[in-house]
Amino acid sequence: VPRGVHRRMAAIIEAVQTGIWEAGVHDLLGYATDYAFGEQRGLQTLVLKSRHRSAYVRLHWDAVMGNTDADRQTVARAVQSAIAELA
């Protein structure tokens, strides 16, 4: 499970990095994560920072780890929002 979480969060970081690069922002992202484990499988927070801006990607554990179309769409919307915020 821990590897799966890290892989999925890394995929989100990579997608945002690619998106801002393609939008003309050639900064490397810095990031920090706050994992909320436990019975409620709380809100996962990913903080992404470029040189001049920052964006927060907040997703529920089930969306990060889910495999349904709805989960993928939720993650995709969060990625697009972060790209828009950083670009």
C-alpha atoms as one frame of an Amber mdcrd trajectory, in Angstrom:
protein
   0.000   0.000   0.000   2.693   2.590   0.823   4.395   2.080  -2.537   1.067
   2.454  -4.301   0.387   5.774  -2.576   3.832   7.084  -3.458   3.522   5.957
  -7.070   0.174   7.662  -7.496   1.318  10.879  -5.849   4.464  10.813  -8.025
   2.242  10.427 -11.097   0.257  13.511 -10.033   3.473  15.507  -9.552   4.746
  14.365 -12.947   1.473  15.290 -14.668   1.490  18.781 -13.155   5.188  19.254
 -13.965   4.578  18.264 -17.580   1.506  20.486 -17.794   3.226  23.628 -16.550
   6.274  22.957 -18.712   4.042  22.668 -21.780   2.316  25.915 -20.723   5.667
  27.685 -20.827   6.547  27.727 -17.119   9.986  26.145 -17.068  10.366  25.864
 -13.304  10.945  22.629 -11.490   8.294  21.891  -8.913   9.050  21.582  -5.269
   6.550  19.561  -3.293   5.522  18.401   0.140   2.871  15.915   1.134   0.689
  15.390   4.153  -0.696  11.884   4.330  -3.731  11.259   6.496  -3.962   7.565
   7.227  -6.391   5.844   9.501  -9.925   4.632   9.635 -11.391   7.651   7.890
  -8.720   7.641   5.186  -8.707  11.365   5.263  -7.696  14.120   2.978  -4.317
  13.810   1.258  -2.637  17.149   0.643   0.073  17.713  -1.925   1.678  21.161
  -1.927   3.300  22.057  -5.241   5.516  25.121  -5.580   7.174  26.781  -8.515
   9.438  29.789  -8.222   6.584  32.293  -7.892   3.406  30.319  -7.224   2.020
  27.455  -5.235  -0.933  25.120  -5.544  -2.573  22.655  -3.207  -3.873  19.347
  -4.498  -6.284  17.965  -1.923  -7.785  14.565  -2.601  -9.435  11.953  -0.464
  -7.496   8.751   0.012 -10.135   6.756  -1.849  -9.808   9.014  -4.906  -6.008
   8.770  -4.902  -6.076   4.989  -4.586  -9.284   4.359  -6.547  -9.538   2.789
  -9.971 -12.980   3.919 -11.055 -13.650   6.423 -13.821 -14.965   8.848 -11.212
 -11.725   8.572  -9.205  -9.602   9.145 -12.305 -11.717  12.153 -13.270 -11.385
  13.605  -9.769  -7.600  13.280  -9.918  -7.505  14.691 -13.465  -9.536  17.742
 -12.378  -7.168  18.312  -9.450  -4.162  18.077 -11.778  -5.698  20.530 -14.255
  -6.531  22.929 -11.436  -2.946  22.815 -10.159  -1.594  23.394 -13.666  -3.858
  26.415 -14.081  -2.778  27.778 -10.710   0.933  27.361 -11.454   1.033  28.337
 -15.130
